[in-house]
């Protein structure tokens, strides 16, 4: 393949008090200590109970796995030295956002000032996956088409059933919280990279945004890197889950690129249609039906995911991520992070047990 499809992975972790199991501020001490080891690969976020990590540019999923494992390990060790724990989930099961401190930084002050309660209550944790492209022209073309598959991967990633001590009835409530922000969700189709750039320029010119990073869609052609950035997934509990989603996004990009080289295009569906599937994925995870727009009928989500695996199968070995892709079958068998959180809560009847489960699972496979 001509294009390299390099990878970058970003995860946001909860910082947890091991006694109360509440979210807690780490006073940026974890970030400061981690930056001595990993430089700018560990960052503060808007809320002080969040630590964000990001890999470098990785050639393949093996390298990305190694880096994410190391980052989870380092952050966890440093949190431990502060008497804290880290956890990977889309939302904290019971902590209230009103009690959480905002990181002092001009950018965050500006966002909070503009977005008010929508920003202060945005106490959520996501996974962002970057896939590299040689040109932004190619990236926008692939981004238009790959939007159709976002709800499928999102359904597998659902990991936020609880919010402020309530079972929300959603498998991913994180997306519902983020919906309060402007410029979120599934983007429209852009006919060309100029079309997209003109949209950004107009927003900047009209003082809607000061730069393209204030566009928080589920997928975007990155404003500064030569990548498509996938932003729809909840932060996964297990490293194996993260790597499965990274591999799915990489394979989808490679497959759609391969079709393009053969002058074949996958249909670009409208935002309104894809949103129907996104809503279903947020509500039911992998246990509901999604719509197959080609057949114009509802199809069991698990069956659609198996079809997706068939669709990408001819690029998997070329990219060297067969093990990662095979893990999708384990998620279909064992349930998503949300399913497992709900099972722990049903068994124990308390949210503290759910937090303990999350913090334990977060470190499986984490190593130096």
ChimeraX attribute file (.defattr): number of C-alpha atoms within 10 A of each C-alpha:
attribute: neighborCount
match mode: 1-to-1
recipient: residues
	/A:1	11
	/A:2	10
	/A:3	14
	/A:4	14
	/A:5	23
	/A:6	17
	/A:7	26
	/A:8	25
	/A:9	25
	/A:10	20
	/A:11	24
	/A:12	27
	/A:13	29
	/A:14	28
	/A:15	27
	/A:16	26
	/A:17	19
	/A:18	18
	/A:19	10
	/A:20	10
	/A:21	22
	/A:22	19
	/A:23	27
	/A:24	22
	/A:25	20
	/A:26	20
	/A:27	13
	/A:28	17
	/A:29	15
	/A:30	24
	/A:31	25
	/A:32	16
	/A:33	16
	/A:34	22
	/A:35	14
	/A:36	10
	/A:37	12
	/A:38	18
	/A:39	12
	/A:40	15
	/A:41	17
	/A:42	26
	/A:43	18
	/A:44	21
	/A:45	19
	/A:46	21
	/A:47	23
	/A:48	21
	/A:49	25
	/A:50	28
	/A:51	23
	/A:52	20
	/A:53	24
	/A:54	22
	/A:55	23
	/A:56	16
	/A:57	15
	/A:58	20
	/A:59	15
	/A:60	19
	/A:61	24
	/A:62	14
	/A:63	16
	/A:64	24
	/A:65	22
	/A:66	17
	/A:67	23
	/A:68	26
	/A:69	20
	/A:70	18
	/A:71	25
	/A:72	24
	/A:73	20
	/A:74	21
	/A:75	24
	/A:76	23
	/A:77	17
	/A:78	19
	/A:79	22
	/A:80	14
	/A:81	12
	/A:82	13
	/A:83	13
	/A:84	21
	/A:85	25
	/A:86	30
	/A:87	30
	/A:88	30
	/A:89	34
	/A:90	33
	/A:91	28
	/A:92	30
	/A:93	26
	/A:94	19
	/A:95	19
	/A:96	15
	/A:97	18
	/A:98	10
	/A:99	9
	/A:100	17
	/A:101	15
	/A:102	18
	/A:103	19
	/A:104	12
	/A:105	11
	/A:106	9
	/A:107	11
	/A:108	17
	/A:109	16
	/A:110	11
	/A:111	15
	/A:112	17
	/A:113	12
	/A:114	11
	/A:115	14
	/A:116	12
	/A:117	14
	/A:118	17
	/A:119	21
	/A:120	19
	/A:121	17
	/A:122	18
	/A:123	26
	/A:124	24
	/A:125	26
	/A:126	24
	/A:127	26
	/A:128	22
	/A:129	28
	/A:130	27
	/A:131	28
	/A:132	25
	/A:133	23
	/A:134	13
	/A:135	12
	/A:136	20
	/A:137	14
	/A:138	16
	/A:139	24
	/A:140	25
	/A:141	21
	/A:142	24
	/A:143	23
	/A:144	24
	/A:145	18
	/A:146	21
	/A:147	24
	/A:148	23
	/A:149	18
	/A:150	22
	/A:151	26
	/A:152	22
	/A:153	23
	/A:154	23
	/A:155	32
	/A:156	30
	/A:157	34
	/A:158	33
	/A:159	33
	/A:160	30
	/A:161	28
	/A:162	26
	/A:163	23
	/A:164	13
	/A:165	13
	/A:166	11
	/A:167	16
	/A:168	14
	/A:169	12
	/A:170	23
	/A:171	31
	/A:172	31
	/A:173	24
	/A:174	29
	/A:175	26
	/A:176	14
	/A:177	17
	/A:178	18
	/A:179	15
	/A:180	15
	/A:181	18
	/A:182	13
	/A:183	13
	/A:184	18
	/A:185	21
	/A:186	24
	/A:187	21
	/A:188	15
	/A:189	18
	/A:190	15
	/A:191	12
	/A:192	16
	/A:193	17
	/A:194	13
	/A:195	13
	/A:196	16
	/A:197	14
	/A:198	12
	/A:199	14
	/A:200	20
	/A:201	16
	/A:202	12
	/A:203	16
	/A:204	14
	/A:205	11
	/A:206	9
	/A:207	10
	/A:208	11
	/A:209	15
	/A:210	13
	/A:211	13
	/A:212	18
	/A:213	13
	/A:214	16
	/A:215	20
	/A:216	19
	/A:217	21
	/A:218	21
	/A:219	24
	/A:220	24
	/A:221	26
	/A:222	20
	/A:223	17
	/A:224	8
	/A:225	13
	/A:226	16
	/A:227	25
	/A:228	26
	/A:229	25
	/A:230	25
	/A:231	23
	/A:232	27
	/A:233	27
	/A:234	31
	/A:235	31
	/A:236	32
	/A:237	29
	/A:238	21
	/A:239	21
	/A:240	21
	/A:241	22
	/A:242	26
	/A:243	25
	/A:244	26
	/A:245	25
	/A:246	28
	/A:247	28
	/A:248	22
	/A:249	24
	/A:250	25
	/A:251	26
	/A:252	22
	/A:253	24
	/A:254	25
	/A:255	21
	/A:256	21
	/A:257	22
	/A:258	18
	/A:259	12
	/A:260	15
	/A:261	12
	/A:262	9
	/A:263	8
	/A:264	11
	/A:265	15
	/A:266	15
	/A:267	12
	/A:268	17
	/A:269	17
	/A:270	15
	/A:271	16
	/A:272	11
	/A:273	13
	/A:274	21
	/A:275	18
	/A:276	13
	/A:277	25
	/A:278	24
	/A:279	18
	/A:280	22
	/A:281	28
	/A:282	27
	/A:283	21
	/A:284	20
	/A:285	32
	/A:286	29
	/A:287	19
	/A:288	16
	/A:289	19
	/A:290	28
	/A:291	18
	/A:292	15
	/A:293	15
	/A:294	8
	/A:295	8
	/A:296	8
	/A:297	10
	/A:298	14
	/A:299	15
	/A:300	14
	/A:301	26
	/A:302	21
	/A:303	13
	/A:304	19
	/A:305	21
	/A:306	13
	/A:307	12
	/A:308	16
	/A:309	19
	/A:310	10
	/A:311	14
	/A:312	18
	/A:313	16
	/A:314	14
	/A:315	19
	/A:316	21
	/A:317	12
	/A:318	12
	/A:319	18
	/A:320	14
	/A:321	21
	/A:322	16
	/A:323	16
	/A:324	22
	/A:325	24
	/A:326	13
	/A:327	16
	/A:328	24
	/A:329	16
	/A:330	13
	/A:331	18
	/A:332	16
	/A:333	10
	/A:334	11
	/A:335	19
	/A:336	25
	/A:337	30
	/A:338	28
	/A:339	20
	/A:340	18
	/A:341	25
	/A:342	21
	/A:343	14
	/A:344	19
	/A:345	18
	/A:346	12
	/A:347	10
	/A:348	12
	/A:349	12
	/A:350	13
	/A:351	21
	/A:352	18
	/A:353	16
	/A:354	25
	/A:355	26
	/A:356	17
	/A:357	17
	/A:358	24
	/A:359	23
	/A:360	16
	/A:361	18
	/A:362	23
	/A:363	19
	/A:364	15
	/A:365	17
	/A:366	20
	/A:367	14
	/A:368	12
